[in-house]
Amino acid sequence: MMPKECDGPGVRMGILEPRQMTGDSFFSSGQGICSGFQFVEMSSRKSKSNNLKHSECLSQVQRILRERFCHQSLHSNLFGVQVQYKHLIELLKRTAIYGESNSVLIIGPRGSGKTMLINHALKELMEVEEVSENVLQVHLNGLLQINDNIALKEITRQLNLENVVGDKVFGSFAENLSFLLEALKKGDRTSSCPVIFILDEFDLFAHHKNQTLLYNLFDISQSAQTPVAVVGLTCRLDILELLEKRVKSRFSHRQIHLMNSFGFPQYLKIFKEQLSLPAEFPDKLFAEKWNENVQCLSEDRSVREVLQKHFNVSKNLRSLHMLLMLALNRVTSSHPFMTAADLMEANQLCSMDSKANIVHGLSVLEICLIIAMKHLNDIYEEEPFNFQMVYNEFQKFVQRKAHSVYNFEKPVVMKAFEHLQQLELIRPMERTSVNAQREYQLMKLLLDNTQIMNALQKYPNCPTDVRQWATSSLSWL
């Protein structure tokens, strides 16, 4: 029987009757009950505070790792590009400290670390006291500055020269640019601030009219004017072929290539480093447990298989960051540590076929049309088809299986066909003309047989006859 109160002579304690107790024993037993309640209350408070502390740790983990994955944190190490980094930092130091003009192109595939390389170099450069107060940086991007005038305005803005240029009238772009660089000179005109130009998507600047910006930048870097370093970032190996002869002659032809030359052991080391928490993490005990879990993950066989697949497809660190980000999303207060199952599920999401996913959301009629196109591709060996051919194929199937498939009107089937075109599962072979009949416009299917069959296996409530039609041989068509 449960106790009701801890003070009173009529309380039944379950083992001893009140009349069997002395006053002292009764008082002490009552105190024990009260202290028991206090203990339960204290333990519940303690568990709540532990849970709160745990959730705070996890929110900090999420913030640190997301920042690392998304924003290429400068605190992370460079991998496999130490030689290239040394070359780049020496070039920048010669400009920033000794006033020597230079130009260089950093070439590598997307995700190879070009931006991270230049950011690390600039960070190290700005830690030198005499450099940080003197050097100016200008960051341009070929996707944003689509012509030289926009690029010039951006240079003016980043150098804080809007007020200087505002009332001036210049005859040409070159005069405007030269004035901007002259304006950087100090009062005594004996020396000037070095300027570092970083041109991201460098190949897009080569498509500007007459390549005026590139010509003037490289021309200044060749002359004894303001010390200038021009650093171009591009993923095109044939970039020099895009430059005009006069521009190419003024370029130093220095090139730094990034090709992700590290092996799988190094890739595994990157995986561990990207997931590990830093030493300055507030909760040392949680950080130690988290890092031990990361070490166990790196030794897990299934995790290694997932990473090996990623490594074989692409050494791109962005794809690794995407994998880790998806796995990190599954970490919660009830599931505080990442597991091998999380990484395997994240890998499935990364390798998911987007077109096959679109097929899962189609109607049965649209599925039937795709199967009809598949059969036409098999019969005519990937030759293009038109709506009328697909409709005739669909009608043959309906006539055979009239009891299980509804026979839709032709305009309805046409609407479904056009919807497939909007979803880009089929595309026209040539540009659509106004007078062309839609029924006879040649189309091509953008799904292969494997994608269709995999999508049908997962399609919810797919009619058996439709599935059999998709898997049937060509002999009875």
N, C-alpha and C positions, 0 to 999 in steps of 0.2 A: 504494500500500500504506500502511495506517495505521501511525503510529509507536506503539511499545509503551512504551518508556521514554525518558527524556531524558538518562540517564547510562549510558554503556557503549559500548565500541568496536564492537560488532557490530550497531549499529542501522543499518538501511537507510533513507535519507532520500528515496528516490524519484528524485532527480536526481543527487546525488553519492554515490559509494561512500565508505565510511569511509576506505579506503586513499588516496583522492584528497584527503583533507582534512588540513590541519595541525591541530595541537592547538588553536590559538586559534580557527580557523574552526569546528572541530567543537564546541568549547565554546559559541561564540556562537550557533551554529544550535540546539544543545540548549536554550539559555536562551530562544531565541525561541519554541520549542515550549511550554516551561513558561509563559512569559508569555502565550502565546496561550490556554492553558487558563485562566489567571487572568483574562484579559480576558472570556472567555465566562462564567465564574462571576460576575464582577462585574456584567456586563450583565444576567444573569438575576436577580441580586439587585436590581439597579436597577429592572428591569421589575416585579418582585414588589412592591417598595416603592411604585412608581408606581400599580400596581393597587390596593394597599391604601389609598393616599392618595385615589385616585379614588372608591373605594367609601365611604370616610368622608365625602367631600364630598357624595356622592349621598344618604347617610343623613341628613345635616344638611339638605339641600335638601328631602327628603321630610318631615322633622319640621317645618321652618319653614312650608312650603306647606300641609301638612295642618292645622296649627294655625290658619293664616290662613283656610282654607276652612271648617273645622268649628266653630271657636270664636269667629269674628268678632273677630279680634285688634284691639285698640284702637290698634295702630300703623298700621293702614290708614286711608286718608283717607275722608272723607265725600264722596258724589257727588250733586250736584244738590239738596242740602238746606241750603245755607249760610244762607239767610234764616230757615228754620225753626229751625236750630241757634242762631242769634243770639238769636232770640225766646226760646227755651227757657232758654238760659244766663243771660239777663238776669233772667228770672223766678226762677230758682233762686238767683241772687246776691242778689236783693232779700230772699229769705227767709233765706239763710245769713248775710249780712253785716248787713242792716238790720233783721232781725226782722219782716219783713212777710209775713203769711200769704197764700198763693196756692193756686189750684187750676187745673188745665189737663188737657185730653184730647188725646192724640196719636192721630190717626185715619189709617189707611192700610191697604191690602191686605197680606196675608201676604207676607213677604219684601221689603217696601218699605224696611226699615231702621229701624223704630220702636225696637227694643231697642238697636240700635247707636247711635242718636241719643242716647238717654237715658244710655247707658254712657259715651259720649264727653263729654257734658255733666258728668256726675258726676266723671269723671276730671279734667277741667279745673278743676272746682270744688274738688276735694280737693287740688289743687296749691297753692291759696292757703293760706298758713300759718295765718292766724287762723281759717279755716274748718275745716281738717282736724282740729284739736284740739277743735272745738266741735260740729260738726254730726253728727247721728245719722241713719242710713238704715234703713228698714224695707222689705223686698221681699216682696210677696205675689203669689200667682198664683191666679186663679180656678179653675184645674184642680186645684190641690192643696188650697186652703182652701175646701172646698165649703159651709161654713156659717160663721156669725159666731163661734161659740164656738171652732172650730178656728183661725179667723183671729186671734182674741184671744190664744189660747195662743201662736201663732207670733209675734205682736207682742211679747208678754211675753218670749219666748225671745230674740228678736233684740235687745231692749233690755236684756237681762241683769237682768231684774227678777223672776226666779222666786222668789228667797228673800224678796223684799219682799212679794209677793202671797201666798205660801204659806200663812200663818196667818190671812189676812184673810177675812172673809165679806162678800160684797156682795149687795145686793138685786136689782140688775139689771145688764144688760150695760153700760148707759150709765154707771152708777156705777163699774164696774170699769175701763172705758176712761178715764174722767175721772181716776180715781186714778192710773192708769199715767202719764198726761200730767202730773199734778201732781207725781209722783215724780221727773220729769225736772228740776224746778226746782233751782236751786243753793241753797246754804245761806242766803244773805241774802234769798232770795225776790224780789229786785228784777229778776232776769232769768232766762231759762231757755234750755236748749239747743234750737236749731231742729231739727225732725224732718222728714225728707223721706220720704213714703210713696210707693212705686212700686207700682201695682196693675196687674199684667199680666193680660190677658184680663178687662178691666174689666167687660165686658157680663155675665159670669157672676156677678159680685158683685151686679148689679142683680136677679138671680133669687133672692137670699137673702130669707128671711122678713122682711117690713116694711122691708127695706133699712136695717137699724139701723146697721150699720157705716158705710155711706156717709153716712147722715144725721149721725152724730156727728162723722165726720171733716170733712165740709163745714161743720158747725155751728161746730166749733172754728176752722176756717180763716176763718170770718166774724167771729169774736169777737176780743177783745183778750187772749186767753189765750196759751198756748205757741205760738210761731211754727211754723206747719205748712205744708208744701207737699204737696199731693195731686196726683200725676201718674198719670193713667189711660192705659193703652195698649189700644186696641181696633181691630178691623177692621170694625166695624159703623158705617155712616154714620147709622143711625137710633138711635144710642145714647141721645140725649136723650129720645126717645119712651118708652124703657124705664124712665126714672126717675120715681119718684112726685113729686107736685106739691111736697111739703114738702122733698124732696131737691133737686129742680130749682131751687127758689127760693133755696137756699143755695149752689148752684154758681155760679162766676164766669162761666160760659159762654165761657171762653177755649178755643179749639180750634186745634190745629196739624195741618194736613193734609199727608200725604206721598203723592204720586201718581206717583213715578218719571217725572218730566217730561223727563229727558235724552234726546238723540237718539242715532243710531247712532255718529257719531264719538266721542261721550263714552263710549258702551258699549265701543267698541274701545280707548279709553284705559284704561278699567277693566280690560279683559282683560289689557292689557300690564302694568298696575300690579300686578294680582293674581298674575301669574306671575313677575314680576321679583324677583330676590334683593336684599336690602338692602345698603347700602354697607358695613355693619359685618360682612359675611360673612367668615369667617377666610381663605379662599383667594381672594384678589383676582383671580387669573388665571382660575380656574374661573368665578367670578361674572360676570366680564366676558364670557367665552364664552357662558355661559348667557343673559345678558341680550341679547347680540347675536342668539342663536338665537330668542329671544322676539320681538325686533324683526322678524326675517325672517319669523316665523310670522304676525305681524300684517299684513305686506304680501303674504302669499301669497293668491292668488285663491280657492283651494278653502277655506282657513280662513275667509276673509271670508264666503263663501257659507254655511258652517256657522253662523257667529256671527249672520249676518243672519236665518237661519231661527229661531234661538233668540230673537233680539230681536223678531221679528214675532209669535212665539207669546206670549212673556212677557218683560217687562223685569226680572223677579224675579232678584235677584243669587244667590239660593239655587240656581236652576236652572243659572246660569253656574258656580257653585262645584261643582255635581254633575258637570257636563261636564268641568271641569278636573281634578277628583279622579279620574275614570275614565281620563282621558288620562295623569295622573301615575302611575297604577298600572302603566303599561307601561314606565316609565323604570327601567332596570336598569344594572348595571355594563357589560354588553355592549351596551346601547342607552342611552347616557348623556344624550341630548338628545331633547326632545319633537319629534315630526314632525307634518306635516299629516295623514299617514295615521292617527296615534294619535288625533288630534282627530276625524277622520271616523268612525273605529270607535267612539269614545266617544259620538258623536252618534247613531249607530245604536242603541247600547245604551240611550241616554236615551229615544229615540223608539220603542222596541220595544213592541209591543202585548202586554200580559201575558196577555190571554185567548187570543190567537192562539198564544202559547207553550204554554198549557195544552192546546190542541187537538193539538199535536205529540206529546204523551205519551199520547193516548187509544188505545184498541184499535180494530181495524177495525170491530167491531160498533158501538161508540159513535160512530165517524165516520159509519157508515151511518144511525144514528138522527138525527144532526144534519142530514144531507143530507135525510132524510125530512121533518124539521121545516122545513127551508128550502123544500122543494117545497110543503108545506102553507101556509106563509106566502105564497108566490107565488100559490097558487090562491085562498086565502080572504082575501087582502089584509090580512095581519098580524093576523087574528083569532086568539084563543087556541085551543089544541088540547089534547087529552088523550092519555094513553098508548095507548089503543085505536086512535085515528086514526093515530098514528105507527107502531104495530105493523102495522096493515093496509097502510100505505104500504110498509113494509119487506118485507112478505110478497109484495106485487106485484113488487118488484124481484127477490126471491129466485126467484120462479117463472120470471121471464124469464131470469135468469142463474144457473140452478141449478148449472151446471158449474163456476162460479168462486167462488161465495159459499156458505159453509156455512149451512144452515138451523138456527138455534138454537132451543131450546125457549123457550116464552113466559116461564117464570120467570127464565131467564137474561137474556132481553131486558129484563125488568122490573128486574132487578138493575142492568143497565147504565144504564137510564133513571134510576134512583135515584142512581147514581153521578154522572151529569151534574148532577143537582139539588144534590148535595153540593158539587160543584165550582163551583156558582153560574153555570153556563152556561145553565140554565133556572131559572125561579122560578114558584111557584104564584101565581095571580091573587088568591086570598083565603086566609085562615087555614085550615089543615087541621083538620077536625073528626075526632073519634075514630071516628064511625060512617060517615064518607064512604068510598066505594070508591076506592082509589088509581088504578085504571085510568081513572076518569072525572073525575079532578080536573083542572081547566083550568090550563094552563101557558103560559108565554110564553118564547120564545127570546131570549137576551140577546146573541146574535151577529148581526151583519148579514152580508149576502151577500159583501161584499168581504173581511171577516175570514175567512169560511169558505173562500173560493177561494184567498186568499193562504196560509192554513195548509195547504191540500191540496197546493199547489205544492211546499211544503217538507216534506211528510209523507214519512218514509222508507218505501220499499217499499209504497206505496199501490197496491192492485190497479187495473189499467187500467179495468175495468168500473165500479168505484166512482167513479173520477175522471170517467169519461164520464157516469155517472148525475148527478153534481153539475153538470156543465156542459150537460146536455141541455136542450132546449126543453120547453115544457109541452104541446106538441101531442099527444104519444103517451102521456101519463100516464093 
